[in-house]
Amino acid sequence: MKLLISIKNKTEALEIFKSECDVIYDIKNPDEGSLGANFPTVISDIRDLLPEYVKISATIGDMPNLPGTASLAAYGASMLGVNFVKVGLFGVKTYSQTTFMLKKISESVKTFCPKVKVVAGVYADYKNIESINISNIQKIAKNCNIDGILMDTANKNKTKLFDFVKNDELKEFVNKAHKYDLFVALAGSLDVNDVERIWSTGADIFGVRGAVCEKKDRKKGQLKKELVKELYKKVNMFHSKTNLV
Protein backbone atom coordinates (compact mmCIF):
# COMPACT_ATOMS: atom_id res chain seq x y z
CA MET A 1 0.00 0.00 0.00
CA LYS A 2 1.35 3.42 -1.00
CA LEU A 3 0.96 6.66 0.95
CA LEU A 4 -0.46 9.70 -0.84
CA ILE A 5 -0.23 13.09 0.85
CA SER A 6 -2.11 16.14 -0.40
CA ILE A 7 -0.11 19.36 -0.55
CA LYS A 8 -0.95 22.91 -1.55
CA ASN A 9 2.41 24.64 -2.17
CA LYS A 10 6.18 24.29 -2.57
CA THR A 11 6.79 24.69 1.15
CA GLU A 12 4.73 21.60 1.92
CA ALA A 13 6.35 19.68 -0.93
CA LEU A 14 9.77 20.48 0.48
CA GLU A 15 8.66 19.48 3.99
CA ILE A 16 7.70 16.02 2.70
CA PHE A 17 10.91 15.74 0.70
CA LYS A 18 12.92 16.49 3.86
CA SER A 19 11.15 13.59 5.55
CA GLU A 20 12.81 11.25 3.02
CA CYS A 21 9.60 9.25 2.73
CA ASP A 22 8.60 7.62 -0.55
CA VAL A 23 5.10 9.00 -1.05
CA ILE A 24 2.90 10.32 -3.85
CA TYR A 25 2.73 14.13 -3.74
CA ASP A 26 -0.89 15.08 -4.41
CA ILE A 27 -1.29 18.74 -5.38
CA LYS A 28 -4.66 20.28 -4.56
CA ASN A 29 -6.31 23.41 -3.19
CA PRO A 30 -8.25 22.54 0.00
CA ASP A 31 -10.01 25.91 -0.07
CA GLU A 32 -11.87 24.81 -3.21
CA GLY A 33 -13.16 21.51 -1.87
CA SER A 34 -12.27 17.89 -1.30
CA LEU A 35 -10.56 17.66 -4.69
CA GLY A 36 -10.04 21.39 -5.19
CA ALA A 37 -7.83 22.34 -8.12
CA ASN A 38 -4.62 24.28 -7.61
CA PHE A 39 -3.04 26.77 -10.02
CA PRO A 40 -0.83 25.77 -12.98
CA THR A 41 2.09 27.82 -11.66
CA VAL A 42 1.95 25.98 -8.33
CA ILE A 43 1.93 22.57 -10.02
CA SER A 44 4.77 23.56 -12.35
CA ASP A 45 6.86 24.97 -9.49
CA ILE A 46 6.45 21.80 -7.44
CA ARG A 47 7.33 19.60 -10.40
CA ASP A 48 10.47 21.66 -11.02
CA LEU A 49 11.39 21.49 -7.35
CA LEU A 50 11.27 17.71 -7.02
CA PRO A 51 13.42 15.03 -8.67
CA GLU A 52 11.91 13.27 -11.67
CA TYR A 53 11.53 9.99 -9.78
CA VAL A 54 9.05 11.58 -7.34
CA LYS A 55 5.47 10.73 -8.31
CA ILE A 56 3.08 13.69 -8.48
CA SER A 57 -0.69 13.78 -8.68
CA ALA A 58 -2.82 16.82 -9.47
CA THR A 59 -6.55 17.26 -8.90
CA ILE A 60 -8.71 19.25 -11.29
CA GLY A 61 -11.57 19.91 -8.91
CA ASP A 62 -14.93 18.74 -7.62
CA MET A 63 -16.22 19.03 -11.15
CA PRO A 64 -19.73 20.00 -12.16
CA ASN A 65 -21.23 18.22 -15.16
CA LEU A 66 -19.17 20.18 -17.66
CA PRO A 67 -17.26 17.63 -19.77
CA GLY A 68 -15.55 20.26 -21.92
CA THR A 69 -14.30 22.22 -18.94
CA ALA A 70 -13.15 19.02 -17.21
CA SER A 71 -11.38 17.77 -20.34
CA LEU A 72 -9.51 21.02 -20.84
CA ALA A 73 -8.52 21.13 -17.16
CA ALA A 74 -7.30 17.52 -17.31
CA TYR A 75 -5.30 18.24 -20.45
CA GLY A 76 -3.73 21.30 -18.85
CA ALA A 77 -2.72 19.41 -15.70
CA SER A 78 -1.27 16.52 -17.69
CA MET A 79 0.96 18.90 -19.64
CA LEU A 80 2.64 20.10 -16.42
CA GLY A 81 4.64 16.92 -15.87
CA VAL A 82 2.43 15.13 -13.36
CA ASN A 83 2.03 11.36 -13.19
CA PHE A 84 -1.63 11.28 -12.19
CA VAL A 85 -4.62 13.52 -12.97
CA LYS A 86 -7.66 13.19 -10.69
CA VAL A 87 -11.17 14.41 -11.38
CA GLY A 88 -13.90 14.56 -8.76
CA LEU A 89 -17.20 13.34 -10.21
CA PHE A 90 -19.16 15.80 -8.13
CA GLY A 91 -21.78 17.13 -10.53
CA VAL A 92 -22.63 14.05 -12.59
CA LYS A 93 -25.80 12.27 -11.56
CA THR A 94 -26.33 9.50 -14.13
CA TYR A 95 -24.19 6.76 -15.60
CA SER A 96 -24.50 8.27 -19.07
CA GLN A 97 -23.24 11.65 -17.84
CA THR A 98 -20.38 9.95 -16.00
CA THR A 99 -19.40 7.86 -19.01
CA PHE A 100 -19.36 10.82 -21.36
CA MET A 101 -17.27 12.96 -19.01
CA LEU A 102 -14.73 10.25 -18.23
CA LYS A 103 -14.33 9.27 -21.87
CA LYS A 104 -13.62 12.86 -22.85
CA ILE A 105 -11.20 13.40 -19.96
CA SER A 106 -9.30 10.20 -20.73
CA GLU A 107 -9.17 11.03 -24.43
CA SER A 108 -7.89 14.54 -23.71
CA VAL A 109 -5.11 13.31 -21.44
CA LYS A 110 -3.96 10.19 -23.24
CA THR A 111 -3.94 11.69 -26.72
CA PHE A 112 -1.20 14.10 -25.67
CA CYS A 113 0.32 12.46 -22.57
CA PRO A 114 -0.25 8.69 -22.85
CA LYS A 115 1.87 7.88 -19.79
CA VAL A 116 -0.22 10.04 -17.44
CA LYS A 117 -2.72 8.01 -15.44
CA VAL A 118 -6.26 9.26 -15.00
CA VAL A 119 -8.10 8.76 -11.71
CA ALA A 120 -11.87 9.02 -11.25
CA GLY A 121 -12.75 10.47 -7.85
CA VAL A 122 -16.06 9.40 -6.31
CA TYR A 123 -17.63 10.32 -2.99
CA ALA A 124 -18.63 7.93 -0.22
CA ASP A 125 -21.21 10.53 0.87
CA TYR A 126 -22.66 10.77 -2.65
CA LYS A 127 -26.22 10.65 -1.35
CA ASN A 128 -25.70 13.83 0.66
CA ILE A 129 -24.38 15.75 -2.35
CA GLU A 130 -26.72 14.10 -4.87
CA SER A 131 -23.83 12.81 -6.94
CA ILE A 132 -23.37 9.61 -8.94
CA ASN A 133 -24.04 6.30 -7.19
CA ILE A 134 -20.65 4.63 -6.72
CA SER A 135 -21.86 1.03 -7.01
CA ASN A 136 -21.01 0.53 -10.71
CA ILE A 137 -18.21 3.04 -11.18
CA GLN A 138 -15.57 0.35 -11.74
CA LYS A 139 -17.09 -0.91 -14.97
CA ILE A 140 -17.67 2.62 -16.23
CA ALA A 141 -14.09 3.59 -15.44
CA LYS A 142 -12.68 0.57 -17.26
CA ASN A 143 -14.83 1.23 -20.33
CA CYS A 144 -13.57 4.82 -20.39
CA ASN A 145 -9.86 3.90 -20.25
CA ILE A 146 -9.47 5.22 -16.71
CA ASP A 147 -6.55 3.85 -14.68
CA GLY A 148 -7.70 4.14 -11.09
CA ILE A 149 -10.46 5.15 -8.70
CA LEU A 150 -10.31 7.33 -5.62
CA MET A 151 -13.06 7.06 -3.01
CA ASP A 152 -13.10 10.13 -0.81
CA THR A 153 -15.66 12.20 1.08
CA ALA A 154 -16.98 15.57 -0.01
CA ASN A 155 -17.74 16.70 3.53
CA LYS A 156 -14.68 16.93 5.77
CA ASN A 157 -16.50 18.29 8.84
CA LYS A 158 -16.52 15.73 11.66
CA THR A 159 -17.17 12.79 9.35
CA LYS A 160 -14.85 10.31 7.68
CA LEU A 161 -14.94 7.52 5.13
CA PHE A 162 -16.15 4.86 7.57
CA ASP A 163 -19.21 6.90 8.46
CA PHE A 164 -20.57 6.16 5.00
CA VAL A 165 -19.06 2.85 3.90
CA LYS A 166 -18.54 -0.30 5.96
CA ASN A 167 -15.39 -2.40 5.79
CA ASP A 168 -17.04 -5.23 3.87
CA GLU A 169 -18.39 -2.73 1.35
CA LEU A 170 -14.93 -1.22 0.91
CA LYS A 171 -13.40 -4.65 0.35
CA GLU A 172 -16.04 -5.42 -2.26
CA PHE A 173 -15.42 -2.07 -3.92
CA VAL A 174 -11.67 -2.66 -4.09
CA ASN A 175 -11.98 -6.27 -5.29
CA LYS A 176 -14.33 -5.25 -8.05
CA ALA A 177 -11.94 -2.52 -9.18
CA HIS A 178 -9.00 -4.93 -9.20
CA LYS A 179 -10.98 -7.34 -11.38
CA TYR A 180 -11.12 -4.53 -13.93
CA ASP A 181 -7.36 -3.90 -13.48
CA LEU A 182 -7.91 -0.56 -11.76
CA PHE A 183 -5.93 0.63 -8.75
CA VAL A 184 -7.84 2.06 -5.78
CA ALA A 185 -7.06 4.96 -3.46
CA LEU A 186 -9.08 5.46 -0.27
CA ALA A 187 -9.29 8.76 1.58
CA GLY A 188 -11.72 10.76 3.70
CA SER A 189 -10.35 12.25 6.94
CA LEU A 190 -8.21 9.19 7.60
CA ASP A 191 -5.39 9.16 10.15
CA VAL A 192 -2.65 6.89 11.48
CA ASN A 193 -5.16 4.78 13.40
CA ASP A 194 -6.93 3.84 10.17
CA VAL A 195 -3.93 2.38 8.34
CA GLU A 196 -4.49 -1.28 9.18
CA ARG A 197 -8.20 -1.00 8.52
CA ILE A 198 -7.62 0.47 5.06
CA TRP A 199 -4.91 -2.09 4.32
CA SER A 200 -7.37 -4.88 5.15
CA THR A 201 -9.59 -3.73 2.27
CA GLY A 202 -6.84 -4.41 -0.27
CA ALA A 203 -6.59 -0.76 -1.32
CA ASP A 204 -3.47 0.32 -3.21
CA ILE A 205 -3.22 3.86 -1.83
CA PHE A 206 -3.85 5.45 1.57
CA GLY A 207 -4.67 9.13 1.04
CA VAL A 208 -4.44 11.89 3.66
CA ARG A 209 -3.95 15.57 4.30
CA GLY A 210 -5.30 16.61 7.68
CA ALA A 211 -3.55 13.70 9.40
CA VAL A 212 -0.12 15.24 8.72
CA CYS A 213 -1.11 18.86 9.45
CA GLU A 214 -1.03 20.71 12.77
CA LYS A 215 -4.25 20.16 14.74
CA LYS A 216 -5.44 17.99 11.84
CA ASP A 217 -6.53 21.19 10.13
CA ARG A 218 -6.42 20.44 6.38
CA LYS A 219 -6.93 24.10 5.43
CA LYS A 220 -4.99 26.19 7.94
CA GLY A 221 -2.72 23.64 9.59
CA GLN A 222 0.93 23.52 8.60
CA LEU A 223 2.15 20.19 7.20
CA LYS A 224 4.81 18.62 9.45
CA LYS A 225 7.52 16.22 8.35
CA GLU A 226 7.45 14.52 11.76
CA LEU A 227 3.80 13.58 11.21
CA VAL A 228 4.64 12.44 7.68
CA LYS A 229 7.37 10.18 9.04
CA GLU A 230 5.08 8.70 11.69
CA LEU A 231 2.35 7.92 9.18
CA TYR A 232 4.78 6.63 6.56
CA LYS A 233 6.34 4.25 9.07
CA LYS A 234 2.91 2.84 9.89
CA VAL A 235 1.86 2.52 6.23
CA ASN A 236 5.18 0.91 5.34
CA MET A 237 4.41 -1.87 7.79
CA PHE A 238 1.66 -2.89 5.40
CA HIS A 239 3.59 -2.28 2.21
CA SER A 240 2.68 -4.39 -0.80
CA LYS A 241 3.27 -4.13 -4.51
CA THR A 242 0.77 -2.22 -6.62
CA ASN A 243 0.36 -1.66 -10.34
CA LEU A 244 1.03 2.08 -10.03
CA VAL A 245 4.55 2.05 -11.52
Buried (B, 14 or more C-beta within 10 A) or exposed (E): BBBBBBBBBBEBBBBBBEBEBEBBBBBBBBEEBBBBBBEBEBBBBBBEEBEEEBBBBBBBBBBEBEBEBBBBBBBBBBBBBBBBBBBBBBBBBEBEBBBBBBBBBBBBBBEEBEEBBBBBBBBBBBEEBEBBEBEEBBBBBBEBBBBBBBBBBBBBEEBBBBEBBEEEBBBBBBEBBBEBEBBBBBBBBBBBEBBEBBBEBBBBBBBBBBBBBEEBEBEEBEBBBEBBBBBBEBBBEEEEEBEBE
